[in-house]
């Protein structure tokens, strides 16, 4: 009787440890990396992708396997770290990028 209870307890513990990341943690990380602030104007993480709107007017629609670090790197390379005004990625990893200085890229 005790052995099945221990097994159920271990399975429950493993399921709890492998749960999805806290959406608030994701929101804070996205706001810090993308909005260069600790808050975002709007944030949505759905099956369609991650959408972030910053108080500065910047907006991001992120689909596919593009990481926040990759977007920060794109800002550094293409926008000279001056900031991204609009960012849209597709599931096929096509990226449309507009910098604050007015330059536009399709990658």
N, C-alpha and C positions, 0 to 999 in steps of 0.2 A: 504494500500500500504506500509506503514512504517513497520507494523508488520511482513510481509514476508521478508522484507529486513533485519530486526533485526535478525530474525531466521536464515537466510542465513549467516549473519555475525557471529553469535555465532557458527554455525556448522563449518564454515571455521576456526575460531579461535581454536576450539577444535581439528580439524584435524591437524592444524599446531603444536599444543602443543604435540600431540601424535606421531609425526613423528619419524622415526628411528634415533638412535644415530649417531652423526657425526663420519664418518669413521676415521677422523684424531684423534679424542679423543680416539677411540678404539685402534688405532695404537700406540699412545703415552702410553696409559695404559699398553698395552701388552709389549711394549719395556721396560718400567720401571720395570714391574714385572718379565718378563721372561729373558730379556737380561741384566738386572741390569744396564741399560743405558737409555739415553733419545732418542736413535735412534736404529732402527733395520736395518739390511742389506737389507732384503726383507720382505714384508708384503702382504698378500692376504686374503681377507675375502669374500668367495664365498658361494654358496649354499652347496658345498661339505664340507666346514669347514673353520677354521682359520689356516693359515700357517704363521709361523714367522721364519725367519732365522736371527741369531744374528751375529755381527761382530766377536764374539769369536769362531764361528763355530757351536754353538748350533742350533738345529732346532726343531721345534714343528709343529705337525699336530694335530689339536684339532677338534674333531667331537663330536656330542652329547651335553649333558648338563654339561660338565665339565667346571668349572669356572677357571679364572686365579688364584684366591686365593687358589683353591684346588691344582693346580699345584705347587704353592709356598710351600704349606704344604707337598706335596709329596717330593719335593726337601729337605725340612727340615728333614722329617722322613727317607727317603730312601738314600739320598745322603749327609746327614749331613750338609746341606746348602753349599756344595762345588760346586754345579751347576749340571744341567742336560745337557748331551751332545745331546741326542736324545729323543724325546717324541712323541709317536703316540697313539692316542685314536681312537676307533671306535664308531659308533653310538650305539653299544651294550654296551658301556662303558668298553670294554676291553682296558687295558692300557699296552703299551710296553715302558719301561723306561730304559734309559742307563745313568749312572752317569759319571761325568768327571773322577772319580777314576777307571773306567773300570767295575764296577759292573752293572749287567743287571737284570731287573725284568719284569715279566709279571703278571699283577694284574687283 
